[in-house]
Amino acid sequence: MKNRRSFLTSAAATAVSGFAISSCAQNAPKQRNIKKAIMYSTIKSPEKTVLGKFKAAKEAGYEGLEANGGMNQQEVIDAYGQTGLKSASVCCHTHWKQTLTDPDEKVREEGLQGVLQTLRDAKAYGATSILVVPGTCSETVAYDQAWERSITQIKKAVPLAKELGVAISIENVWNNFILSPLEAVRFLDEIGEPSSVVGWHFDIGNVLRYGWPEQWIKVLGKRINRIHVKEYSTKKMKDEGLWKGFDVEIMEGDNNWPAIMKALDDIGYEGWAISEQGIKFLPGGMKGLTERMDKILAM
Amino acid sequence: MLATFPDRKLPLIEKFRMLKQAGFDGAEPAIAENADEVLRARDETGVQIASMSCGGASRMFASALAPARAKAVEELKVGLRNAKRYGTASILVVPGVVDEKTTYRQNWERCTECIKACVPVAEETGVKMAIENVWNNFLQSPMECVQFIDQFGSDKVAMHFDIGNMMALGWPEQWIEIIGKRIACVHIKEFSRTKMMEEGKRKGFEVDYLDGDNDWAAIMKSLRDLNYGGWAIVEPAYRPKDIDPMERLMEISKRLDRILAS
């Protein structure tokens, strides 16, 4: 598939060489310095090996890939090398089972070790940001406990993040925790590091259940290091159940993509747009997904 | 809460009589009710005015139009003065709404400004403005509720805690502990997380008292730990059809007794 950026580059070159294209410029897709990547665990591929999945991502038109922490480092490095994909981010592999907010201090320490390993993996792959879920509120973990524990553990990972030059980016997920954009800012401010050390990994689809991504993007602003691209249907949420909201193809849910893209422009977002999108019946599978992502990124 | 009375069309006095008969000690009328009528109903039946619902006015705090906000503030001030006549300790205030047009920050600022404008009347009348957690996409964390309330530096700004409303996001017993003494009033409401997950978000409300996922023993324990001594106001979101209103009221009263004894 023809790459959006190379298309734009050639359009610009045409302009420089003196052809009258000003009348077309209005219809031309917006030029953004945003590249497509995909989350490793969402790759659909008949080939289940690491290299096979990387190849599938490459063939579908992605430029980058978000691997998981704790994988066989050499195997992943080789797969990046062989496919030419870039490391967009690394997703911490321990943050759901060994949460940073677990009542058991031992488990919280295991969670911290997972974050540290993910930072090292990121350095090895050339990624400058990792995705970290800050913990979960549950029947046994109250909101204020989660807040205190999470910040304590993240602060412990800060020295290594600084040493390696890899940012810890907190993701908004369905963890019953940090449910307001103002609170997300407060959380980061309480940690008190620049976004190059601790910032946000903004997941678009996870917000629609109780908010508007375009509003979160503006509130978080420059604190956003990475974005996850994901669709959500508030209609399905209302009619079929909360989780069913995710059961929708990209561009077929209730995300207001033009407003989301405008908000990203307003904050000057550049870098990776990482897909965490399920595919069920989408024509063209992964390729169909990248085509639709191109459409979104051109809105 | 009279807005969720089994038969909403009945005259106010009739509702009060039925409440008395079903064993309720208080009622929560809406701000729009005629104050003299409310007082007559109270005095005739002995049913106290537990709270007054001002959601209709206070939702307008979110308006982008300054005159609309000013009007809402004036309505709330009248509400506070009427509440004093009723002998009511707190009124229910819905803090605006966050939606596509109104951002979280805008709503925070507008609600803060409007509530601040009402604080002098609250101080003067001794009636608390109790902020309710509702499905308005705002104040979705108990820590944020605390921060919002404390910014006014007045004990006349408090919390009207709705147990069922926050179950889509968390656990009431934890919120009660975090918000603590700021809680001036409690709405008793059931919620089914199972239905929310499997049938649709709002379907979570379509369940009778004691049949949902509320851990009433834990909730009542946290209220007792707090030495909570205010009203427990039922807001039955579940409204079965074709049931005699009096019969339904008796059923709710019976289930409320069981909840309070949990």
Boltz contact constraints between the chains, C-beta under 6 A:
constraints:
  - contact:
      token1: [A, 137]
      token2: [B, 170]
      max_distance: 6.0
  - contact:
      token1: [A, 139]
      token2: [B, 171]
      max_distance: 6.0
  - contact:
      token1: [A, 142]
      token2: [B, 174]
      max_distance: 6.0
  - contact:
      token1: [A, 143]
      token2: [B, 141]
      max_distance: 6.0
  - contact:
      token1: [A, 143]
      token2: [B, 142]
      max_distance: 6.0
  - contact:
      token1: [A, 143]
      token2: [B, 143]
      max_distance: 6.0
  - contact:
      token1: [A, 144]
      token2: [B, 143]
      max_distance: 6.0
  - contact:
      token1: [A, 144]
      token2: [B, 178]
      max_distance: 6.0
  - contact:
      token1: [A, 176]
      token2: [B, 169]
      max_distance: 6.0
  - contact:
      token1: [A, 176]
      token2: [B, 170]
      max_distance: 6.0
  - contact:
      token1: [A, 179]
      token2: [B, 140]
      max_distance: 6.0
  - contact:
      token1: [A, 179]
      token2: [B, 141]
      max_distance: 6.0
  - contact:
      token1: [A, 180]
      token2: [B, 104]
      max_distance: 6.0
  - contact:
      token1: [A, 180]
      token2: [B, 140]
      max_distance: 6.0
  - contact:
      token1: [A, 180]
      token2: [B, 141]
      max_distance: 6.0
  - contact:
      token1: [A, 180]
      token2: [B, 144]
      max_distance: 6.0
  - contact:
      token1: [A, 181]
      token2: [B, 104]
      max_distance: 6.0
  - contact:
      token1: [A, 182]
      token2: [B, 104]
      max_distance: 6.0
  - contact:
      token1: [A, 183]
      token2: [B, 141]
      max_distance: 6.0
  - contact:
      token1: [A, 183]
      token2: [B, 144]
      max_distance: 6.0
  - contact:
      token1: [A, 210]
      token2: [B, 137]
      max_distance: 6.0
  - contact:
      token1: [A, 211]
      token2: [B, 137]
      max_distance: 6.0
  - contact:
      token1: [A, 215]
      token2: [B, 103]
      max_distance: 6.0
  - contact:
      token1: [A, 237]
      token2: [B, 201]
      max_distance: 6.0
  - contact:
      token1: [A, 238]
      token2: [B, 200]
      max_distance: 6.0
  - contact:
      token1: [A, 238]
      token2: [B, 201]
      max_distance: 6.0
  - contact:
      token1: [A, 239]
      token2: [B, 200]
      max_distance: 6.0
  - contact:
      token1: [A, 240]
      token2: [B, 200]
      max_distance: 6.0
  - contact:
      token1: [A, 241]
      token2: [B, 197]
      max_distance: 6.0
  - contact:
      token1: [A, 241]
      token2: [B, 198]
      max_distance: 6.0
  - contact:
      token1: [A, 241]
      token2: [B, 199]
      max_distance: 6.0
  - contact:
      token1: [A, 241]
      token2: [B, 200]
      max_distance: 6.0
  - contact:
      token1: [A, 242]
      token2: [B, 196]
      max_distance: 6.0
  - contact:
      token1: [A, 242]
      token2: [B, 197]
      max_distance: 6.0
